[in-house]
Amino acid sequence: MSPAMHDEHNRTTSDTLLFTLLSQEDQHHYSQINNIQLPHHILHILHQLTSLLHSSSTLWMSITLLKKLILQQHSIDLIIVIASFTLAHKYQQSHIIDYQLIAQSSHIDDIQLIHDAEVAILDALSYDISVSTPDDFFSYLSNLANNDEEGKDIIEQARCSLSSTSLSHQTFDLLHNYPSSIVVLSLISHHFTSNSFINEQIKSFVLHKKDASNYLKQLIHCTTQLQSHMAQS
């Protein structure tokens, strides 16, 4: 394969992957789910669980699962919140969950309650728990930027800032109300805006969206709010 054909193949592959990720996101976020606000006590529980398992992708997936359950008018209690997190962790990560640690930290006496709730969530969602998380988009951009060291550094700085324990609850409460791709682009823009690779990717994301105009408005709004929050923290 000639270099030109190889580059064209890579562009086609990356466009297909981006289209898949954004289409999946449209399914979850450009409907009622995007407008659902999780109560602060639920977000607090999820933050506590994240401090035990250290996975931002698990956190974001569990938030979406809970919003989908709320949309279906499924009752949400402590066990369901924990089960959404453990279910998301098993989906996103490969290592074994320490259910005993989670149960003890959450004052749950019987681990089987968590297992039963995981099955109940799967049944309620018809086993459709595939969710695009910020980490999916960070990985996509990082792989695409393999020849742009500055771009890769910017992406990794943004990724680290999202998973950092120093991220304020107020900032997280803001970000979780936006689609994952907007969270990623806003964080990257906050760190750096004059890199040509990053600017091209922002354009590509907007062009690939079902409602490009609304998406751009959301991106600008999120970025502006994020900058304000970061300046105050």
URCORWO-V979301 format. One record per pair of residues at least 12 apart in sequence whose ideal C-beta (glycine too) atoms are under 6 Angstrom apart, sorted by the first residue. I is the first residue (numbers start at 1). J is the second residue. Records with the same first field share a line. If there is no record, write none. Layout:
I=J / J
This chain:
14=144
18=208
19=208
21=132 / 136
22=208 / 209
24=132
25=132 / 179 / 181
26=210
28=64
29=179
32=71
33=67 / 71
36=67 / 70
42=81
45=81
46=59
49=85
53=89
55=93
56=162 / 163
57=92 / 133 / 135
58=88 / 89 / 92
60=133 / 134
61=88 / 92 / 131 / 133
62=84 / 85 / 88
63=176
64=131
65=84
66=84
68=125
74=124
79=113 / 117
80=117
82=106 / 114
83=114 / 117 / 118 / 121
87=118 / 121
99=111
132=180
133=180
134=162 / 180 / 183 / 184
137=180 / 181 / 184
138=159 / 184
141=155
142=155
145=197
148=197
150=195
151=195 / 197 / 198
154=188 / 191 / 192 / 195
157=191
158=187 / 188 / 191
161=187
162=187
168=233
171=229
174=225 / 229
178=222
181=205
182=218 / 219 / 222
185=202 / 219
186=222 / 223 / 226
189=223
190=226
